[in-house]
Structure formats: C-alpha cells, structure tokens
Amino acid sequence: MIIVGVDGSATSQAAVQWAACDALRMRLPLRIVHAVAPSTGQIGEYASPDLADTLLRRGRRILSEAEAFVQERCPAVEVTMQQVEGTAAAALCELAKEATEIVVGRYGLGGFDGLMPGSVSVDVAGHADCPVVVVGGELRPVYEEVVVGVNSSPVCEPALAYALDQARLRRATLRIVHASTPEAACDMDEVRAAQHQVVQDRLDAFRKEYAQVTIVEDVRSAQPVEALVEASERADLLVVGSHGLGTVGSRLFSSVSRGVLFHACCPIAAVHSWRPPTSGMRPLSPDGP
C-alpha cells in the first residue's frame, strides 16, 4: 500500500498525483490521509464543538477532492481515505509501518498542522521506516531518468535497490552518482578508479535482477550535495539514503540527504529500507510523474 498525506495545498495535490501514478506502476492500493492535531487546540476536550466540526468537515472535503482527482487521473487505482487525529508527521510515521511507500508535499499550508513549512516532510523523511517521497508543486517535463547517490558504505544499498526498481518500472535510465572531494595531493586517476570501484561494488548484488535497466555511472570530484542537485535538474526522481541514529533511537538524515531535500529540482525519495512489494512486476507507463 502507498500512503499519501494531504492538506489541501498545491504541493499536496502534486503529491497525490505522484502517489497515484506510483500506485499504478506498482499495482498497489492507495490510501489518502489527512491529519488534524489536538496539540494545536483543533480537536480534543479543549476545542469548541463548532471548531472541531468545522475542521473535520474541512478534512473530509480535502480527502474527497483528492480521491476524485485520483479517480479521474488513475481510475484503475484502488483508493481509500483516512482522517486521523494527531500531528501529521507522527501519524504518517506510525502508518509507515504498514506502507510500502509514503508520499508528501515538500511544503504545505504551514505544514499539516501549523508547523513551519517543510517540517512535516523533513520529519517524515527522516524517521519513517519505509521510503518517503517528497514532491514539489512545480510542473516538469519527463526526462526518463532516475538518479541515485551512492558512497562506499553498505547503508546506501536500500536506496540503490529502490532506485533500480523505480527505473525498471518507469523504463527509465538509472544514473548512479558518486561524488567526493579528494585531497589536493591525490592522484586523480587513482581517485577515479576508486570511485568507479565503489559503484561496481554497490551494483554487484543487483546486476542479475535488474539486467534490463540501463545504468549510467556518474563519478565526480565535487561536493555530494552539489553533484546530486545538479543531476536532479534533468531527473524524474532523486533517491538518497536515510540513515543514522539520534540520541533517542530515531533516524536522522545525513547532511547530504538533508541538503538535497531542500535544494533538489525534482521529487526526492529518502530510503532507509526497501523491499519490493511483489516480484516479477510488469513495468507500467502511466501518464504522469
């Protein structure tokens, strides 16, 4: 199941469109979720009945409009709706336990629940157990390319697996970017050879399963965020790892993942873990992102 968070904003609608197209590609049901937070006094024992009713009715309208949008654009997708009480980030992270993927808008109406713009997408992408796709509201052409950032650590392998799956489903090229800034005294030929070997090592586990995916190796002497943001200019999706543990055991972004989340030109998928929902899926090519 794919879950998309909605709040009635323009980027929320873009997230719904992206999620519906991905649900069609993966042949998965789509659940549209809207959250109303008691912490802001919107719902709960301290809220007036009239205010609570108004907010709940607004939420139902937002959900219905999103459902109608999906039924118009991707009628083959099975859609359900859910209105939950709680902060959007916490609600979506809890729902992530049963989701294949979470999709959110990069910015909303001050967030789902009055937080600063973008804070919901950052929190969900940094903490959810499943891949989280963050979508902006801008219109973009289709480039038929997925970009993924890799490094020498095995923690990037779930992101690579997800990116390969997305490229296969989209019939797109996968560009694998490995960027680093070597010391001035380093031999550049040796640096390039080492970078190339990093990419090859990461690919070894996936070559047979994804043999049909066209892969472009893109090794650069550059800051990783700069290289990935540049590659995102002509990509349909940029995939990065989401890893690391905070002091209370919550997952945190690396500086690279956080940097591309704020600056990438295309939708970004932050991946902590990935397991394809089914095997042997036939790629689909719906219109859309």
Order of alpha helices (4+ residues) and beta strands (2+ residues): beta-alpha-beta-alpha-beta-alpha-beta-alpha-beta-beta-alpha-beta-alpha-beta-alpha-beta-alpha-beta
